[in-house]
Amino acid sequence: MAKNNDKFLLVDYNDAIEIMTQGTVANCIEMSAEEFFGDQSSILEDLLRCSDEKSSIVRELSYQIKGIENQRYFSFTYAFVPPNMVLQHAEDITGKKQAEDALKAEKEFIEILIETANSLIVGLNEQGNIILINKMCETLLGWKREEIIGKNWFDIFIPTGSKNAVLQIFKQTALGTLTNLINPIKTKKGEKLIWWHNTTIKREDEEIFIGIGIDITEEEKSRRRIEDLNKSLRLIIHILGHDVLNDFHAIRLALEVIKQEKDEKALEIAFNNIDTSVRLIKKMRELENLISSGEELKPIQVRTVIADTIKTYGHDSVVFEIEGDCKILADAAFNSVIDNLIQNAIIHGKTDKINIKLEAQKEICEIRIADNGIGIPNEIKAHLFTEGFKYGKTGRSGLGLYIVKSVVERYGGEIYVEDNSPKGTIFVLRLKRAF
């Protein structure tokens, strides 16, 4: 293009444009740029700018060259040639542009799939830093993606107890192995159990770890509840078929003796066995309530529960003292916990005094139930909370402390036993505080 009186005229062309236009470009010699390029104002602006600034310009745009039917994409390069010419080079990049557009559309499609997927999707680099999370993952974690992109996944979201196992799977996956793993992750609302399917993809010179996860927290809770229920039912059947049945056999024999010999001792045996059976049935009811309880944990005032439980004993042979107070997250089964521990101190410990101390610590409520009874031999302490464990003449069903431990663990707490001084036993419960 040569500039003449503020107009650019086509003065020459090469063989490539002649072939592209099938020779029609020959008819355009001395044609003005305005006529040749039509309404492509950007080309006219680039010609003028290149001439005025005497510089090179590169621009990509869609353009239909005269003599060509279809619109095509070109990369135009403009170079000033003294004294008044602008050399315009046009490279047909239609194929490249179409490929780029197809790749962009495919990328957008994949991004939509990732973002709307009903699964957790996490992308990590080789250092374990987060480079991708989808909306589902963002919602479950309780974090906005801009808050955690670039942060280390294992440091922030994997509980300490699971970190080694998860890192091992990460290393296996990095070697090209498809892996599966069930592990907990930390969210702002507590831990969730996730079933992960993991793989790697290559991006430029880096391996990207991709984890696709399903939240199975509720399913796992249901599975454990079914297991506990089956375990409870087997225990109840065992008690009905053995302990209670034996008690009724003893009652029958005692009643026959009474009938024949008017034996007062036999009558006492019958009543004792009736009381034992009633207690066993009560324990089974507590056990059933423990397993089938679907209540949400709620704030409970510990001192109130203890005071109400003490009232049910209704005798003066045991002195109770309560010190302090705190509030815990629990449900109705907590009443059975306190009742069993007090009953254990009275029946098995032979105590005449029970001191209960309640202390609110940072996130824990510590409950210490101390008696001055005969104490617990060291050799049986490890078995105290075992299902069905009984010891001594006062041993009954072996369910009381088993129920206590099961309830405490369901609350996310712990229970253990200590020796009291100068004698007796202390049961220590550490439960989550309610605020």
Secondary structure as the mmCIF struct_conf table of DSSP 4:
data_model
#
loop_
_struct_conf.conf_type_id
_struct_conf.id
_struct_conf.beg_label_comp_id
_struct_conf.beg_label_asym_id
_struct_conf.beg_label_seq_id
_struct_conf.end_label_comp_id
_struct_conf.end_label_asym_id
_struct_conf.end_label_seq_id
STRN STRN1 ALA A 2 ASN A 4
TURN_TY1_P TURN_TY1_P1 ASN A 5 ASP A 6
STRN STRN2 LYS A 7 LEU A 9
HELX_RH_AL_P HELX_RH_AL_P1 ASP A 15 MET A 20
TURN_TY1_P TURN_TY1_P2 THR A 21 GLY A 23
HELX_RH_3T_P HELX_RH_3T_P1 THR A 24 CYS A 28
TURN_TY1_P TURN_TY1_P3 ILE A 29 GLU A 30
STRN STRN3 SER A 32 SER A 32
HELX_RH_AL_P HELX_RH_AL_P2 ALA A 33 PHE A 37
TURN_TY1_P TURN_TY1_P4 GLY A 38 ASP A 39
HELX_RH_AL_P HELX_RH_AL_P3 SER A 41 GLU A 53
TURN_TY1_P TURN_TY1_P5 LYS A 54 LYS A 54
STRN STRN4 ILE A 57 TYR A 63
TURN_TY1_P TURN_TY1_P6 LYS A 66 GLY A 67
BEND BEND1 GLU A 69 ASN A 70
STRN STRN5 ARG A 72 VAL A 81
TURN_TY1_P TURN_TY1_P7 PRO A 82 ASN A 84
STRN STRN6 MET A 85 ASP A 92
HELX_RH_AL_P HELX_RH_AL_P4 THR A 94 THR A 116
BEND BEND2 ASN A 118 SER A 119
STRN STRN7 LEU A 120 LEU A 124
TURN_TY1_P TURN_TY1_P8 GLU A 126 GLN A 127
BEND BEND3 GLY A 128 GLY A 128
STRN STRN8 ASN A 129 ASN A 129
STRN STRN9 ILE A 130 ILE A 133
HELX_RH_AL_P HELX_RH_AL_P5 LYS A 135 LEU A 141
TURN_TY1_P TURN_TY1_P9 GLY A 142 GLY A 142
HELX_RH_AL_P HELX_RH_AL_P6 ARG A 145 ILE A 148
TURN_TY1_P TURN_TY1_P10 ILE A 149 GLY A 150
BEND BEND4 LYS A 151 LYS A 151
STRN STRN10 ASN A 152 ASN A 152
HELX_RH_AL_P HELX_RH_AL_P7 TRP A 153 PHE A 157
BEND BEND5 ILE A 158 ILE A 158
HELX_RH_3T_P HELX_RH_3T_P2 THR A 160 SER A 162
HELX_RH_AL_P HELX_RH_AL_P8 LYS A 163 ALA A 174
TURN_TY1_P TURN_TY1_P11 LEU A 175 GLY A 176
STRN STRN11 THR A 179 THR A 187
TURN_TY1_P TURN_TY1_P12 LYS A 188 LYS A 189
STRN STRN12 GLY A 190 ARG A 203
TURN_TY1_P TURN_TY1_P13 GLU A 204 ASP A 205
STRN STRN13 GLU A 206 ASP A 215
HELX_RH_AL_P HELX_RH_AL_P9 THR A 217 ILE A 239
HELX_RH_PI_P HELX_RH_PI_P1 LEU A 240 VAL A 244
HELX_RH_AL_P HELX_RH_AL_P10 LEU A 245 GLU A 261
HELX_RH_AL_P HELX_RH_AL_P11 GLU A 264 SER A 292
HELX_LH_PP_P HELX_LH_PP_P1 GLU A 295 LEU A 297
STRN STRN14 LYS A 298 GLN A 301
HELX_RH_AL_P HELX_RH_AL_P12 VAL A 302 LYS A 311
TURN_TY1_P TURN_TY1_P14 THR A 312 TYR A 313
BEND BEND6 ASP A 316 VAL A 318
STRN STRN15 VAL A 319 GLU A 323
STRN STRN16 LYS A 327 ALA A 330
TURN_TY1_P TURN_TY1_P15 ALA A 332 ALA A 333
HELX_RH_AL_P HELX_RH_AL_P13 PHE A 334 ILE A 347
TURN_TY1_P TURN_TY1_P16 HIS A 348 GLY A 349
BEND BEND7 ASP A 352 ASP A 352
STRN STRN17 LYS A 353 ALA A 360
BEND BEND8 LYS A 362 GLU A 363
STRN STRN18 ILE A 364 ASP A 371
BEND BEND9 GLY A 373 ILE A 374
HELX_RH_AL_P HELX_RH_AL_P14 ASN A 378 LYS A 381
TURN_TY1_P TURN_TY1_P17 ALA A 382 PHE A 385
BEND BEND10 THR A 386 THR A 386
TURN_TY1_P TURN_TY1_P18 GLU A 387 GLY A 388
BEND BEND11 GLY A 392 GLY A 392
TURN_TY1_P TURN_TY1_P19 LYS A 393 THR A 394
BEND BEND12 SER A 397 GLY A 398
HELX_RH_AL_P HELX_RH_AL_P15 GLY A 400 ARG A 410
TURN_TY1_P TURN_TY1_P20 TYR A 411 GLY A 412
STRN STRN19 GLU A 414 ASP A 419
BEND BEND13 SER A 421 GLY A 424
STRN STRN20 THR A 425 LYS A 432
STRN STRN21 ARG A 433 ARG A 433
HELX_LH_PP_P HELX_LH_PP_P2 ALA A 434 ALA A 434
#
